[in-house]
Amino acid sequence: MNKHLLLPILAVLFWAGNTIVNKLAVGVIFPAEIGFYRWLFAAIVLTPFMCKPCITAWPIIKAHLGKIFILGLFGMAIFQSLAYFAAVKTSANNMGIVLSLMPMMSLCLAIMALGQRLTWGALLGAAFSFVGVLYVVSAGNISQLSSQGMNVGDSMMLVAVFAYACYSTLLKKWQIPLAAMPLLYLQVVVAVVVLFPLFYVSPKAGLTAENLPLIAYACVFASIAAPLAWMTGIKHLGPSRTSIFFNAMPVITAVIAAIVLGESLAMYHIVGGGLTLFGVLLSEQVKQPVTWPVLYKA
């Protein structure tokens, strides 16, 4: 077995674990608090190691400061913090299934923004995944969505996933010439700055023996270890091969949620999750490009 395959597996495990942390944080610490503290503590941990590399690379950083800010806003502040607010309104199983849309959204944005060719797999896969997520967020009754609307928590997760899809696309499009760790560190700093005003005006539970382990997990595993393992996995395995592992997110989340939270899987989770997973796999396996018939020639 290729030892580098362990890297994306570890990243997905850490992120699935953080989905459970999102639920455990409900009632223990306010969403704005844990969203801010995880990045603040991550910045404190990384700063002693990253000061020198960032000072050395300052000319590059200065030239790409606006792009780094946007990446930190989408990838860290919006995506990874909005989930804490969503966790108050939806289940860990739903969050895991909506998260599985990420590779599909990234692929669609890559086709539009990066000129990647549209394939039949991407087209059909998008349709299956879209129906699958609709089936989950409507609790198996899609026809009621038009009258009752979508669960607020699931809507937040869709916004979060779209933000990360934008992040992934921009990261590839811009190709900022910085090493992985300094680039990650700078995005962490952006998240601290962006989230501070919300933290300042929001109610606070304070740091307690009950919520500190949750913050520590989010800081060490979800904010530092998982992104580093994922980026290193992409370096050795390539982006397409690495992204396949993200498809295991809903399954891993469901298993951990059943053990830790006692959540049970309903039939609409199984059907909707299966459709979503099938759509993502279809998009990655069927590579035949879409060709449109020429109806008129001059």
C-alpha positions in Angstrom: 0.0 0.0 0.0 1.3 3.5 -0.9 2.0 5.2 2.4 0.9 8.5 0.9 -2.7 7.1 0.7 -2.9 7.5 4.5 -2.7 11.3 4.2 -6.1 12.0 2.6 -7.6 9.2 4.7 -6.4 11.0 7.8 -7.6 14.3 6.6 -11.1 13.0 6.0 -11.1 11.3 9.4 -10.1 14.6 11.1 -12.8 16.6 9.2 -15.5 14.0 9.9 -14.5 14.1 13.5 -14.9 17.9 13.5 -18.4 17.5 12.1 -19.2 15.6 15.4 -17.4 18.4 17.4 -19.7 20.9 15.7 -22.7 19.0 17.2 -21.0 18.5 20.6 -20.4 22.2 20.8 -24.1 23.1 20.7 -25.1 24.4 24.1 -21.5 24.2 25.4 -20.0 27.1 23.5 -21.5 29.7 21.2 -20.8 29.2 17.4 -19.0 32.5 17.1 -16.7 31.6 20.0 -15.5 28.3 18.8 -15.2 29.5 15.3 -12.9 32.3 16.4 -10.9 30.4 19.1 -10.0 27.5 16.9 -8.2 29.9 14.5 -6.7 32.1 17.2 -5.1 29.1 18.9 -4.0 27.7 15.6 -2.3 31.1 14.8 -0.6 31.0 18.3 0.7 27.5 17.7 2.0 28.2 14.2 3.4 31.7 14.7 6.8 30.7 16.2 7.5 28.4 13.3 6.1 30.7 10.5 7.5 34.1 11.3 10.9 33.6 9.6 9.5 31.9 6.4 6.9 34.7 6.1 9.4 37.5 6.6 11.7 35.9 4.0 8.7 35.5 1.5 7.3 39.0 2.2 7.8 40.3 -1.3 5.7 37.4 -2.7 3.1 37.8 0.1 2.8 41.6 -0.5 2.2 41.0 -4.2 -0.6 38.5 -3.5 -2.0 39.9 -0.3 -5.5 40.5 -1.8 -5.7 37.0 -3.1 -4.5 35.5 0.2 -7.2 37.5 2.0 -9.9 36.1 -0.3 -8.6 32.5 0.1 -8.6 32.9 3.9 -12.1 34.4 3.8 -13.7 31.6 1.7 -11.6 28.6 2.8 -11.2 29.3 6.5 -13.6 32.0 7.8 -16.7 31.1 5.9 -16.4 27.4 5.2 -15.0 26.1 8.4 -16.8 28.5 10.8 -20.3 28.5 9.2 -20.7 24.8 10.1 -20.8 25.7 13.8 -23.9 27.8 13.2 -25.4 25.0 10.9 -24.9 22.4 13.6 -27.5 24.1 15.8 -30.2 23.6 13.1 -29.4 20.2 11.5 -27.9 16.7 12.2 -24.4 15.5 11.8 -25.6 13.0 9.2 -27.1 15.8 7.0 -24.0 17.8 7.4 -21.8 14.9 6.2 -24.0 14.3 3.1 -24.1 18.0 2.1 -20.3 18.1 2.5 -20.0 15.2 0.0 -21.2 17.7 -2.7 -17.8 19.5 -2.4 -15.9 17.6 -5.2 -18.9 18.1 -7.5 -19.2 21.8 -6.9 -15.4 22.2 -7.3 -15.6 20.3 -10.6 -18.4 22.5 -11.9 -16.6 25.7 -11.0 -13.4 24.3 -12.6 -15.3 23.8 -15.8 -16.5 27.4 -15.7 -13.5 29.3 -14.4 -10.5 27.1 -15.4 -11.7 26.0 -18.8 -11.9 22.3 -17.8 -13.8 20.4 -20.4 -17.4 19.3 -19.5 -17.8 15.6 -19.5 -20.9 13.4 -19.5 -19.8 12.1 -16.1 -19.8 15.7 -14.7 -23.2 16.5 -16.3 -25.0 13.3 -15.2 -23.2 13.2 -11.9 -24.3 16.8 -11.0 -27.9 15.8 -11.7 -27.7 12.7 -9.4 -25.9 14.5 -6.6 -28.3 17.4 -6.8 -31.3 15.1 -6.5 -29.6 13.2 -3.7 -29.0 16.3 -1.6 -32.5 17.5 -2.2 -33.8 14.1 -1.0 -31.8 14.4 2.2 -32.6 18.0 3.1 -36.3 17.4 2.4 -36.3 14.3 4.6 -37.4 12.2 1.6 -40.2 14.5 0.4 -38.8 16.7 -2.3 -42.3 18.0 -3.3 -42.6 19.8 0.1 -39.5 21.9 -0.5 -41.4 24.4 -2.6 -43.9 25.1 0.2 -41.9 24.5 3.4 -38.4 25.6 2.2 -35.0 24.0 3.2 -33.8 23.4 6.7 -31.8 26.5 7.8 -28.8 24.4 8.9 -28.7 22.5 5.6 -28.9 25.8 3.7 -25.9 27.1 5.8 -24.0 24.0 4.9 -24.7 24.5 1.2 -23.3 28.0 1.4 -20.3 26.7 3.3 -19.6 24.0 0.7 -20.0 26.5 -2.1 -17.5 28.8 -0.4 -14.9 26.0 -0.2 -15.5 25.1 -3.8 -14.7 28.7 -4.7 -11.7 28.5 -2.5 -10.4 25.3 -4.3 -11.0 26.8 -7.7 -9.2 30.1 -6.9 -6.3 28.2 -5.2 -5.7 26.3 -8.4 -6.3 29.3 -10.7 -4.0 31.7 -8.9 -1.2 29.3 -8.1 0.3 31.6 -5.4 4.1 30.8 -5.3 4.3 30.0 -1.6 5.0 26.8 0.3 2.0 25.0 1.8 2.6 25.9 5.4 3.2 29.6 5.1 0.2 29.9 2.8 -1.9 28.0 5.3 -0.6 30.1 8.2 -1.5 33.4 6.4 -5.0 32.1 5.7 -5.4 31.3 9.4 -4.4 34.8 10.3 -7.0 36.2 7.8 -9.7 34.0 9.6 -8.7 35.4 13.0 -9.0 39.0 11.7 -12.3 38.4 9.8 -14.0 36.5 12.6 -13.0 38.8 15.5 -15.8 41.4 15.0 -18.4 38.7 15.1 -16.8 37.1 18.1 -16.6 40.6 19.8 -20.4 41.3 19.5 -21.7 37.8 20.1 -22.6 36.3 23.5 -19.9 34.3 25.1 -19.8 31.2 27.3 -16.1 31.6 28.1 -13.4 28.9 28.1 -14.4 26.0 30.3 -13.2 22.5 31.0 -16.1 21.3 28.9 -15.5 23.2 25.8 -11.7 23.4 25.8 -11.2 19.9 24.4 -13.6 20.7 21.6 -11.6 23.9 20.7 -8.3 21.9 21.0 -9.6 19.3 18.5 -10.8 21.9 16.1 -7.5 23.8 16.4 -5.0 21.0 16.1 -6.8 18.4 13.9 -9.3 20.3 11.8 -7.4 23.6 11.4 -3.8 22.4 11.1 -3.3 18.6 10.7 -6.2 18.0 8.2 -5.4 20.8 5.7 -1.6 19.9 5.9 -2.3 16.2 5.3 -4.7 17.1 2.4 -2.3 19.4 0.7 0.6 16.9 1.1 -1.6 14.2 -0.3 -2.4 16.3 -3.4 1.3 16.9 -3.9 2.1 13.1 -4.0 -1.1 11.7 -5.4 -2.6 14.5 -7.5 -5.8 16.4 -7.0 -8.2 14.0 -8.8 -6.9 10.9 -7.0 -6.9 12.7 -3.6 -10.5 14.1 -4.0 -11.9 10.5 -4.3 -11.3 10.1 -0.6 -13.6 12.9 0.3 -16.5 10.8 -1.0 -16.1 8.7 2.2 -17.1 11.7 4.3 -20.8 10.9 4.7 -20.1 7.3 5.6 -17.4 8.1 8.2 -19.5 10.9 9.6 -22.5 8.6 10.0 -20.5 5.9 11.8 -18.9 8.4 14.2 -22.3 10.1 14.8 -24.0 6.8 15.6 -21.2 5.9 18.1 -20.7 9.3 19.7 -24.1 11.1 19.3 -26.4 8.1 19.0 -27.8 9.4 15.7 -29.6 6.8 13.6 -29.7 6.6 9.8 -33.1 7.1 8.2 -34.0 5.6 4.9 -33.8 9.0 3.2 -30.2 9.4 4.5 -29.3 6.1 2.8 -31.1 6.8 -0.5 -30.1 10.4 -0.7 -26.5 9.8 0.4 -26.3 6.9 -2.1 -27.5 9.1 -5.0 -25.0 11.9 -4.0 -22.1 9.4 -3.8 -23.0 7.8 -7.1 -23.1 11.2 -8.8 -19.7 12.1 -7.5 -18.2 8.8 -8.6 -19.9 9.0 -12.0 -18.3 12.5 -12.5 -14.8 11.1 -11.8 -15.1 7.8 -13.7 -16.9 8.9 -17.0 -14.5 11.1 -18.8 -16.1 11.3 -22.3 -16.4 15.0 -23.2 -19.8 16.5 -24.1 -20.0 17.4 -27.7 -22.9 19.5 -29.0 -24.3 18.8 -32.5 -23.7 21.4 -35.1 -27.2 22.4 -36.3 -26.1 25.0 -38.8 -23.1 25.6 -40.9 -22.4 28.8 -42.8 
